[in-house]
Amino acid sequence: MASITALGTVQDRLEVTWDDGETSTYPLEWVRDHDHDEATLHPVTQQRQIHAVNVDPALTAESAAVDGDTVTVVWRGGAGTSAVPVAFLERFREPAAPAGRITVTPTLWDAATLVPTPSTPYDAIMTTEEGRTAYLTQVATYGFALATGTPATAEATEELVKRIAYVRESIFGGFWEFTADLSKADTAYTNLELLAHTDGTYSHDAPGLQLLHCLYFDGTGGESTMTDGFRVAQELKDKHPEHYDTLSRVMIPGQYIGDGSHLLSARPVLRHDHMGQLVQVSYNNADRAPFLLPHDEMTAFYAAIRTFEEIANDARLQWRHVLAPGEAMLFDNWRALHGRASYTGKRKLCGSYLNHEDFESRLRLAASV
């Protein structure tokens, strides 16, 4: 932890000079708002208990001092004192837009560079914090990972899901088992080829992750494919920046019609956060709903999506593998485009959706230990 070499207040701000010579400034309103006393910050829930309306914008400081690992500010006019940890000030020493994502850096990959396949033993995931963290870190890094040695039962697979987060309900239910019987109005319930896609383009909040486990397969074909959507986006941006721009702006509707529902939502293929960071790749040609833009915009859209599909389904970018019983695959549905070759015979899978925020929460908790 950095230490403070100089401290003082100037008009409406607190000035802190660090041991590396850099200086940070904090508005006095901000210091009061982030007081760590129990009346301001609940000691158990860590929820703020002071409201902005109760912070005087004309607040001024009488003095400021470092007391061990805490900075204490005495307010003028008998308004009391505020105490803020030095480590907390250091955390915010550089002004920046707030980030709402995990800090694991994605590794972009193609078929040649993804060696070996990211995987963690099921027993390690289920019995140790280190194993669970390793599995989730692989998913955050590469977009997917296998839990090897998973017992080929729905019960064991559901326990694996619950070891990560709670099961997310959807039009398909919660934890599901399925085969090619068209019991739902979706081509996933067939033995047809499925090209690279993400799920839930018809949901306002598309499922963050999906876990799939093949419990039984007696047939031919059926290779699962996985493509790094972030790598696809980077290639598109480098080679066709105009298409990248189009797919970052055009809102594409997705819909699900059947089973007593008509779900409809819209988002761009490439969704960025408030800092301009790509945070979601969202595309499902099968679920793309009809829409019409002005002629030139529609033509630009078709050119962009055609190029995107060509890259996303290029074999050099795809991991291909026939999932065997015992290989439970967890993947980031906001990043990884998944698919499946057509097959013959009988195949039974199980799995569920999970929320992205729960996955991220698990990684943040692991990082804080």
Contacts in CASP RR format, 6 or more apart in sequence:
PFRMAT RR
TARGET T0000
AUTHOR 0000-0000-0000
METHOD contacts of the structure
MODEL  1
MASITALGTVQDRLEVTWDDGETSTYPLEWVRDHDHDEATLHPVTQQRQI
HAVNVDPALTAESAAVDGDTVTVVWRGGAGTSAVPVAFLERFREPAAPAG
RITVTPTLWDAATLVPTPSTPYDAIMTTEEGRTAYLTQVATYGFALATGT
PATAEATEELVKRIAYVRESIFGGFWEFTADLSKADTAYTNLELLAHTDG
TYSHDAPGLQLLHCLYFDGTGGESTMTDGFRVAQELKDKHPEHYDTLSRV
MIPGQYIGDGSHLLSARPVLRHDHMGQLVQVSYNNADRAPFLLPHDEMTA
FYAAIRTFEEIANDARLQWRHVLAPGEAMLFDNWRALHGRASYTGKRKLC
GSYLNHEDFESRLRLAASV
1 69 0 8 1.000
1 86 0 8 1.000
1 87 0 8 1.000
1 90 0 8 1.000
2 18 0 8 1.000
2 19 0 8 1.000
2 20 0 8 1.000
2 86 0 8 1.000
2 90 0 8 1.000
2 93 0 8 1.000
3 18 0 8 1.000
3 19 0 8 1.000
3 86 0 8 1.000
4 16 0 8 1.000
4 17 0 8 1.000
4 18 0 8 1.000
4 19 0 8 1.000
4 66 0 8 1.000
4 71 0 8 1.000
4 86 0 8 1.000
4 89 0 8 1.000
5 17 0 8 1.000
5 18 0 8 1.000
5 19 0 8 1.000
5 21 0 8 1.000
6 15 0 8 1.000
6 16 0 8 1.000
6 17 0 8 1.000
7 14 0 8 1.000
7 15 0 8 1.000
7 16 0 8 1.000
7 17 0 8 1.000
7 64 0 8 1.000
7 65 0 8 1.000
7 66 0 8 1.000
7 71 0 8 1.000
8 14 0 8 1.000
8 15 0 8 1.000
8 16 0 8 1.000
8 64 0 8 1.000
9 15 0 8 1.000
9 28 0 8 1.000
9 60 0 8 1.000
9 61 0 8 1.000
9 63 0 8 1.000
9 64 0 8 1.000
9 73 0 8 1.000
12 27 0 8 1.000
12 28 0 8 1.000
12 29 0 8 1.000
12 60 0 8 1.000
13 25 0 8 1.000
13 26 0 8 1.000
13 27 0 8 1.000
13 28 0 8 1.000
14 25 0 8 1.000
14 26 0 8 1.000
14 27 0 8 1.000
14 28 0 8 1.000
14 31 0 8 1.000
14 61 0 8 1.000
14 64 0 8 1.000
14 71 0 8 1.000
14 73 0 8 1.000
15 23 0 8 1.000
15 24 0 8 1.000
15 25 0 8 1.000
16 23 0 8 1.000
16 24 0 8 1.000
16 25 0 8 1.000
16 26 0 8 1.000
16 71 0 8 1.000
16 89 0 8 1.000
16 93 0 8 1.000
17 23 0 8 1.000
18 24 0 8 1.000
18 90 0 8 1.000
18 93 0 8 1.000
22 93 0 8 1.000
24 89 0 8 1.000
24 92 0 8 1.000
24 93 0 8 1.000
24 94 0 8 1.000
26 89 0 8 1.000
26 92 0 8 1.000
28 59 0 8 1.000
28 60 0 8 1.000
28 61 0 8 1.000
28 73 0 8 1.000
29 55 0 8 1.000
29 57 0 8 1.000
29 59 0 8 1.000
31 73 0 8 1.000
31 82 0 8 1.000
31 84 0 8 1.000
32 50 0 8 1.000
32 55 0 8 1.000
32 56 0 8 1.000
32 59 0 8 1.000
32 73 0 8 1.000
32 75 0 8 1.000
32 82 0 8 1.000
33 40 0 8 1.000
33 48 0 8 1.000
33 50 0 8 1.000
33 52 0 8 1.000
33 55 0 8 1.000
34 40 0 8 1.000
34 41 0 8 1.000
34 84 0 8 1.000
34 88 0 8 1.000
35 41 0 8 1.000
35 50 0 8 1.000
35 82 0 8 1.000
35 83 0 8 1.000
35 84 0 8 1.000
36 83 0 8 1.000
36 84 0 8 1.000
36 85 0 8 1.000
36 88 0 8 1.000
37 82 0 8 1.000
37 83 0 8 1.000
39 49 0 8 1.000
39 50 0 8 1.000
40 48 0 8 1.000
40 49 0 8 1.000
40 50 0 8 1.000
40 82 0 8 1.000
41 47 0 8 1.000
41 48 0 8 1.000
41 49 0 8 1.000
42 48 0 8 1.000
42 49 0 8 1.000
56 79 0 8 1.000
59 75 0 8 1.000
59 76 0 8 1.000
59 79 0 8 1.000
60 75 0 8 1.000
60 76 0 8 1.000
61 73 0 8 1.000
61 74 0 8 1.000
61 75 0 8 1.000
61 76 0 8 1.000
62 74 0 8 1.000
62 75 0 8 1.000
62 76 0 8 1.000
62 77 0 8 1.000
63 73 0 8 1.000
63 74 0 8 1.000
64 71 0 8 1.000
64 72 0 8 1.000
64 73 0 8 1.000
64 74 0 8 1.000
65 71 0 8 1.000
65 72 0 8 1.000
66 72 0 8 1.000
66 86 0 8 1.000
68 86 0 8 1.000
69 85 0 8 1.000
69 86 0 8 1.000
69 87 0 8 1.000
70 83 0 8 1.000
70 84 0 8 1.000
70 85 0 8 1.000
70 86 0 8 1.000
71 83 0 8 1.000
71 84 0 8 1.000
71 85 0 8 1.000
71 86 0 8 1.000
71 89 0 8 1.000
72 81 0 8 1.000
72 82 0 8 1.000
72 83 0 8 1.000
73 81 0 8 1.000
73 82 0 8 1.000
73 83 0 8 1.000
73 84 0 8 1.000
74 80 0 8 1.000
74 81 0 8 1.000
75 81 0 8 1.000
75 82 0 8 1.000
97 274 0 8 1.000
97 275 0 8 1.000
99 275 0 8 1.000
100 273 0 8 1.000
101 273 0 8 1.000
101 277 0 8 1.000
101 279 0 8 1.000
101 360 0 8 1.000
102 140 0 8 1.000
102 360 0 8 1.000
102 363 0 8 1.000
102 364 0 8 1.000
103 367 0 8 1.000
104 137 0 8 1.000
104 140 0 8 1.000
104 141 0 8 1.000
104 363 0 8 1.000
105 141 0 8 1.000
106 140 0 8 1.000
106 141 0 8 1.000
106 142 0 8 1.000
106 143 0 8 1.000
106 230 0 8 1.000
106 335 0 8 1.000
107 141 0 8 1.000
107 142 0 8 1.000
108 228 0 8 1.000
108 230 0 8 1.000
108 231 0 8 1.000
108 234 0 8 1.000
109 142 0 8 1.000
109 228 0 8 1.000
109 231 0 8 1.000
110 228 0 8 1.000
110 231 0 8 1.000
110 316 0 8 1.000
110 317 0 8 1.000
111 315 0 8 1.000
111 316 0 8 1.000
111 317 0 8 1.000
111 318 0 8 1.000
111 319 0 8 1.000
111 320 0 8 1.000
112 316 0 8 1.000
114 142 0 8 1.000
114 319 0 8 1.000
117 146 0 8 1.000
117 319 0 8 1.000
117 321 0 8 1.000
118 138 0 8 1.000
118 139 0 8 1.000
118 141 0 8 1.000
118 142 0 8 1.000
118 144 0 8 1.000
118 145 0 8 1.000
118 146 0 8 1.000
119 138 0 8 1.000
119 145 0 8 1.000
119 146 0 8 1.000
119 147 0 8 1.000
119 148 0 8 1.000
120 131 0 8 1.000
120 134 0 8 1.000
120 135 0 8 1.000
120 138 0 8 1.000
120 145 0 8 1.000
120 146 0 8 1.000
120 147 0 8 1.000
120 148 0 8 1.000
121 131 0 8 1.000
121 147 0 8 1.000
121 148 0 8 1.000
121 149 0 8 1.000
122 147 0 8 1.000
122 148 0 8 1.000
122 149 0 8 1.000
122 150 0 8 1.000
122 151 0 8 1.000
122 156 0 8 1.000
122 160 0 8 1.000
122 326 0 8 1.000
122 328 0 8 1.000
123 149 0 8 1.000
124 130 0 8 1.000
124 131 0 8 1.000
124 132 0 8 1.000
124 134 0 8 1.000
124 135 0 8 1.000
125 131 0 8 1.000
125 132 0 8 1.000
125 134 0 8 1.000
125 135 0 8 1.000
125 147 0 8 1.000
125 160 0 8 1.000
125 163 0 8 1.000
126 132 0 8 1.000
126 159 0 8 1.000
126 160 0 8 1.000
126 163 0 8 1.000
129 366 0 8 1.000
129 369 0 8 1.000
132 163 0 8 1.000
132 164 0 8 1.000
132 362 0 8 1.000
132 366 0 8 1.000
133 363 0 8 1.000
133 366 0 8 1.000
135 145 0 8 1.000
135 147 0 8 1.000
135 164 0 8 1.000
135 330 0 8 1.000
136 164 0 8 1.000
136 359 0 8 1.000
136 362 0 8 1.000
136 363 0 8 1.000
136 366 0 8 1.000
137 363 0 8 1.000
138 144 0 8 1.000
138 145 0 8 1.000
139 145 0 8 1.000
139 209 0 8 1.000
139 330 0 8 1.000
139 331 0 8 1.000
139 332 0 8 1.000
139 359 0 8 1.000
140 332 0 8 1.000
140 359 0 8 1.000
140 363 0 8 1.000
142 228 0 8 1.000
143 226 0 8 1.000
143 228 0 8 1.000
143 331 0 8 1.000
143 332 0 8 1.000
143 335 0 8 1.000
143 336 0 8 1.000
144 226 0 8 1.000
144 319 0 8 1.000
144 329 0 8 1.000
144 330 0 8 1.000
144 331 0 8 1.000
144 332 0 8 1.000
144 336 0 8 1.000
145 329 0 8 1.000
145 330 0 8 1.000
145 331 0 8 1.000
146 327 0 8 1.000
146 328 0 8 1.000
146 329 0 8 1.000
146 330 0 8 1.000
147 160 0 8 1.000
147 326 0 8 1.000
147 327 0 8 1.000
147 328 0 8 1.000
147 329 0 8 1.000
147 330 0 8 1.000
148 326 0 8 1.000
148 327 0 8 1.000
149 326 0 8 1.000
149 327 0 8 1.000
150 156 0 8 1.000
150 157 0 8 1.000
150 160 0 8 1.000
150 213 0 8 1.000
150 326 0 8 1.000
150 327 0 8 1.000
150 328 0 8 1.000
151 157 0 8 1.000
151 326 0 8 1.000
152 213 0 8 1.000
152 215 0 8 1.000
152 216 0 8 1.000
152 325 0 8 1.000
152 326 0 8 1.000
153 215 0 8 1.000
154 175 0 8 1.000
154 177 0 8 1.000
154 215 0 8 1.000
154 350 0 8 1.000
157 175 0 8 1.000
157 211 0 8 1.000
157 213 0 8 1.000
157 215 0 8 1.000
157 328 0 8 1.000
157 350 0 8 1.000
157 351 0 8 1.000
158 167 0 8 1.000
158 175 0 8 1.000
158 350 0 8 1.000
158 351 0 8 1.000
158 352 0 8 1.000
160 211 0 8 1.000
160 213 0 8 1.000
160 328 0 8 1.000
161 167 0 8 1.000
161 175 0 8 1.000
161 211 0 8 1.000
161 351 0 8 1.000
161 352 0 8 1.000
161 354 0 8 1.000
164 209 0 8 1.000
164 211 0 8 1.000
164 330 0 8 1.000
164 354 0 8 1.000
164 358 0 8 1.000
164 359 0 8 1.000
164 362 0 8 1.000
165 354 0 8 1.000
165 355 0 8 1.000
165 358 0 8 1.000
165 359 0 8 1.000
165 361 0 8 1.000
165 362 0 8 1.000
166 354 0 8 1.000
166 355 0 8 1.000
166 358 0 8 1.000
167 174 0 8 1.000
167 175 0 8 1.000
167 352 0 8 1.000
167 353 0 8 1.000
167 354 0 8 1.000
168 174 0 8 1.000
168 207 0 8 1.000
168 352 0 8 1.000
168 353 0 8 1.000
168 354 0 8 1.000
168 355 0 8 1.000
170 200 0 8 1.000
170 203 0 8 1.000
170 207 0 8 1.000
170 353 0 8 1.000
171 184 0 8 1.000
171 256 0 8 1.000
171 259 0 8 1.000
171 261 0 8 1.000
171 263 0 8 1.000
172 178 0 8 1.000
172 184 0 8 1.000
172 186 0 8 1.000
174 352 0 8 1.000
174 353 0 8 1.000
175 350 0 8 1.000
175 351 0 8 1.000
175 352 0 8 1.000
176 350 0 8 1.000
176 351 0 8 1.000
176 352 0 8 1.000
177 215 0 8 1.000
177 348 0 8 1.000
177 349 0 8 1.000
177 350 0 8 1.000
177 351 0 8 1.000
178 184 0 8 1.000
178 188 0 8 1.000
178 189 0 8 1.000
178 348 0 8 1.000
178 349 0 8 1.000
178 350 0 8 1.000
179 189 0 8 1.000
179 346 0 8 1.000
179 347 0 8 1.000
179 348 0 8 1.000
179 349 0 8 1.000
180 189 0 8 1.000
180 190 0 8 1.000
180 191 0 8 1.000
180 347 0 8 1.000
181 189 0 8 1.000
182 189 0 8 1.000
182 190 0 8 1.000
183 189 0 8 1.000
184 259 0 8 1.000
185 256 0 8 1.000
185 257 0 8 1.000
185 258 0 8 1.000
185 259 0 8 1.000
186 256 0 8 1.000
187 194 0 8 1.000
187 286 0 8 1.000
188 194 0 8 1.000
191 342 0 8 1.000
191 343 0 8 1.000
191 344 0 8 1.000
191 345 0 8 1.000
191 347 0 8 1.000
192 342 0 8 1.000
193 340 0 8 1.000
193 341 0 8 1.000
193 342 0 8 1.000
194 286 0 8 1.000
194 338 0 8 1.000
194 339 0 8 1.000
194 340 0 8 1.000
195 285 0 8 1.000
195 309 0 8 1.000
195 312 0 8 1.000
195 313 0 8 1.000
195 339 0 8 1.000
196 225 0 8 1.000
196 227 0 8 1.000
196 309 0 8 1.000
196 312 0 8 1.000
196 313 0 8 1.000
196 318 0 8 1.000
196 337 0 8 1.000
196 338 0 8 1.000
196 339 0 8 1.000
197 283 0 8 1.000
197 284 0 8 1.000
197 285 0 8 1.000
197 286 0 8 1.000
197 337 0 8 1.000
197 338 0 8 1.000
197 339 0 8 1.000
198 206 0 8 1.000
198 281 0 8 1.000
198 282 0 8 1.000
198 283 0 8 1.000
198 284 0 8 1.000
198 333 0 8 1.000
198 334 0 8 1.000
198 336 0 8 1.000
198 337 0 8 1.000
198 338 0 8 1.000
199 206 0 8 1.000
199 207 0 8 1.000
199 210 0 8 1.000
199 284 0 8 1.000
199 333 0 8 1.000
199 353 0 8 1.000
200 206 0 8 1.000
200 207 0 8 1.000
200 254 0 8 1.000
200 256 0 8 1.000
200 284 0 8 1.000
200 287 0 8 1.000
200 333 0 8 1.000
201 252 0 8 1.000
201 254 0 8 1.000
201 265 0 8 1.000
201 267 0 8 1.000
201 282 0 8 1.000
201 283 0 8 1.000
201 284 0 8 1.000
201 287 0 8 1.000
201 288 0 8 1.000
202 254 0 8 1.000
202 255 0 8 1.000
202 256 0 8 1.000
202 263 0 8 1.000
202 264 0 8 1.000
202 265 0 8 1.000
202 287 0 8 1.000
202 289 0 8 1.000
203 263 0 8 1.000
203 265 0 8 1.000
204 265 0 8 1.000
206 265 0 8 1.000
206 267 0 8 1.000
206 280 0 8 1.000
206 282 0 8 1.000
206 333 0 8 1.000
206 334 0 8 1.000
207 333 0 8 1.000
207 353 0 8 1.000
207 354 0 8 1.000
207 355 0 8 1.000
208 332 0 8 1.000
208 333 0 8 1.000
208 334 0 8 1.000
208 353 0 8 1.000
208 354 0 8 1.000
208 355 0 8 1.000
208 356 0 8 1.000
208 359 0 8 1.000
209 330 0 8 1.000
209 331 0 8 1.000
209 332 0 8 1.000
209 333 0 8 1.000
209 353 0 8 1.000
209 354 0 8 1.000
209 355 0 8 1.000
209 356 0 8 1.000
209 359 0 8 1.000
210 330 0 8 1.000
210 331 0 8 1.000
210 333 0 8 1.000
210 338 0 8 1.000
210 351 0 8 1.000
210 352 0 8 1.000
210 353 0 8 1.000
210 354 0 8 1.000
211 328 0 8 1.000
211 329 0 8 1.000
211 330 0 8 1.000
211 331 0 8 1.000
211 351 0 8 1.000
211 352 0 8 1.000
211 354 0 8 1.000
212 224 0 8 1.000
212 323 0 8 1.000
212 328 0 8 1.000
212 329 0 8 1.000
212 331 0 8 1.000
212 349 0 8 1.000
212 350 0 8 1.000
212 351 0 8 1.000
213 323 0 8 1.000
213 325 0 8 1.000
213 326 0 8 1.000
213 327 0 8 1.000
213 328 0 8 1.000
213 329 0 8 1.000
213 349 0 8 1.000
213 350 0 8 1.000
213 351 0 8 1.000
214 323 0 8 1.000
214 324 0 8 1.000
214 325 0 8 1.000
214 326 0 8 1.000
214 327 0 8 1.000
214 347 0 8 1.000
214 348 0 8 1.000
214 349 0 8 1.000
215 325 0 8 1.000
215 348 0 8 1.000
215 349 0 8 1.000
215 350 0 8 1.000
216 325 0 8 1.000
216 346 0 8 1.000
216 347 0 8 1.000
216 348 0 8 1.000
217 322 0 8 1.000
217 323 0 8 1.000
217 324 0 8 1.000
217 325 0 8 1.000
217 343 0 8 1.000
217 346 0 8 1.000
217 347 0 8 1.000
217 348 0 8 1.000
218 345 0 8 1.000
218 346 0 8 1.000
218 347 0 8 1.000
219 343 0 8 1.000
219 344 0 8 1.000
219 345 0 8 1.000
219 346 0 8 1.000
219 347 0 8 1.000
220 343 0 8 1.000
220 344 0 8 1.000
220 345 0 8 1.000
221 322 0 8 1.000
221 341 0 8 1.000
221 342 0 8 1.000
221 343 0 8 1.000
221 344 0 8 1.000
222 322 0 8 1.000
222 340 0 8 1.000
222 341 0 8 1.000
222 342 0 8 1.000
222 343 0 8 1.000
222 347 0 8 1.000
223 320 0 8 1.000
223 321 0 8 1.000
223 322 0 8 1.000
223 340 0 8 1.000
223 341 0 8 1.000
224 320 0 8 1.000
224 321 0 8 1.000
224 322 0 8 1.000
224 323 0 8 1.000
224 329 0 8 1.000
224 338 0 8 1.000
224 339 0 8 1.000
224 340 0 8 1.000
225 318 0 8 1.000
225 319 0 8 1.000
225 320 0 8 1.000
225 338 0 8 1.000
225 339 0 8 1.000
225 340 0 8 1.000
225 341 0 8 1.000
226 318 0 8 1.000
226 319 0 8 1.000
226 329 0 8 1.000
226 331 0 8 1.000
226 336 0 8 1.000
226 337 0 8 1.000
226 338 0 8 1.000
226 339 0 8 1.000
227 312 0 8 1.000
227 313 0 8 1.000
227 317 0 8 1.000
227 318 0 8 1.000
227 319 0 8 1.000
227 336 0 8 1.000
227 337 0 8 1.000
227 338 0 8 1.000
228 317 0 8 1.000
228 335 0 8 1.000
228 336 0 8 1.000
228 337 0 8 1.000
229 281 0 8 1.000
229 312 0 8 1.000
229 335 0 8 1.000
229 336 0 8 1.000
229 337 0 8 1.000
230 278 0 8 1.000
230 281 0 8 1.000
230 335 0 8 1.000
231 317 0 8 1.000
232 281 0 8 1.000
232 308 0 8 1.000
232 311 0 8 1.000
232 312 0 8 1.000
232 317 0 8 1.000
232 337 0 8 1.000
233 244 0 8 1.000
233 270 0 8 1.000
233 278 0 8 1.000
233 281 0 8 1.000
235 311 0 8 1.000
235 317 0 8 1.000
236 243 0 8 1.000
236 244 0 8 1.000
236 247 0 8 1.000
236 307 0 8 1.000
236 308 0 8 1.000
236 311 0 8 1.000
237 244 0 8 1.000
240 304 0 8 1.000
240 307 0 8 1.000
242 300 0 8 1.000
242 304 0 8 1.000
243 303 0 8 1.000
243 304 0 8 1.000
243 307 0 8 1.000
243 308 0 8 1.000
244 270 0 8 1.000
244 304 0 8 1.000
246 300 0 8 1.000
246 301 0 8 1.000
246 303 0 8 1.000
246 304 0 8 1.000
247 268 0 8 1.000
247 269 0 8 1.000
247 270 0 8 1.000
247 304 0 8 1.000
247 305 0 8 1.000
247 308 0 8 1.000
248 268 0 8 1.000
248 269 0 8 1.000
248 270 0 8 1.000
248 271 0 8 1.000
248 272 0 8 1.000
249 268 0 8 1.000
250 268 0 8 1.000
250 269 0 8 1.000
250 293 0 8 1.000
250 297 0 8 1.000
250 301 0 8 1.000
250 304 0 8 1.000
251 266 0 8 1.000
251 267 0 8 1.000
251 268 0 8 1.000
252 266 0 8 1.000
252 267 0 8 1.000
252 268 0 8 1.000
252 269 0 8 1.000
252 282 0 8 1.000
252 283 0 8 1.000
252 288 0 8 1.000
252 291 0 8 1.000
253 264 0 8 1.000
253 265 0 8 1.000
253 266 0 8 1.000
253 288 0 8 1.000
253 289 0 8 1.000
253 290 0 8 1.000
253 291 0 8 1.000
254 264 0 8 1.000
254 265 0 8 1.000
254 266 0 8 1.000
254 284 0 8 1.000
254 287 0 8 1.000
254 288 0 8 1.000
254 289 0 8 1.000
255 262 0 8 1.000
255 263 0 8 1.000
255 264 0 8 1.000
255 287 0 8 1.000
255 289 0 8 1.000
256 262 0 8 1.000
256 263 0 8 1.000
256 287 0 8 1.000
264 289 0 8 1.000
267 280 0 8 1.000
267 282 0 8 1.000
268 282 0 8 1.000
269 281 0 8 1.000
269 282 0 8 1.000
269 283 0 8 1.000
269 305 0 8 1.000
269 308 0 8 1.000
270 278 0 8 1.000
270 280 0 8 1.000
270 281 0 8 1.000
271 278 0 8 1.000
271 279 0 8 1.000
271 280 0 8 1.000
271 281 0 8 1.000
271 282 0 8 1.000
272 278 0 8 1.000
272 279 0 8 1.000
273 279 0 8 1.000
279 334 0 8 1.000
280 334 0 8 1.000
280 335 0 8 1.000
281 334 0 8 1.000
281 335 0 8 1.000
281 337 0 8 1.000
282 334 0 8 1.000
283 305 0 8 1.000
283 308 0 8 1.000
283 312 0 8 1.000
283 337 0 8 1.000
285 309 0 8 1.000
292 298 0 8 1.000
293 301 0 8 1.000
311 317 0 8 1.000
312 337 0 8 1.000
320 341 0 8 1.000
323 329 0 8 1.000
331 338 0 8 1.000
332 356 0 8 1.000
332 359 0 8 1.000
333 353 0 8 1.000
334 356 0 8 1.000
END
